[in-house]
């Protein structure tokens, strides 16, 4: 669940940053994708840490 939320949040933040910098469609998509990847990986590690700590 945390991973999915991170992916959606990352895509929204990345697209917003690119729009503020007046990027074209390709720029917006690239920023959204990269931020989505970063936030997804962060969510994955957070999930792993939470599951390991609960045992």
C-alpha positions, 0 to 999 in steps of 0.5 A, spaced: 500 500 500 505 504 501 509 503 495 502 504 491 501 511 494 509 513 493 508 511 486 502 516 485 505 521 490 511 521 486 508 522 479 504 528 481 510 531 484 514 530 478 509 532 473 507 539 478 515 540 478 516 540 471 509 544 469 512 550 474 519 550 470 514 550 463 516 544 461 514 540 454 510 534 455 516 530 454 519 533 460 513 533 464 512 525 463 520 524 464 519 528 471 513 524 473 516 517 471 523 519 475 519 521 481 515 515 481 521 511 481 524 514 486 518 514 491 516 507 489 523 505 491 522 509 498 516 506 499 518 499 498 524 500 503 519 503 508 515 497 507 521 492 508 523 496 514 516 496 517 515 489 516 522 487 519 521 491 525 514 488 527 517 481 527 
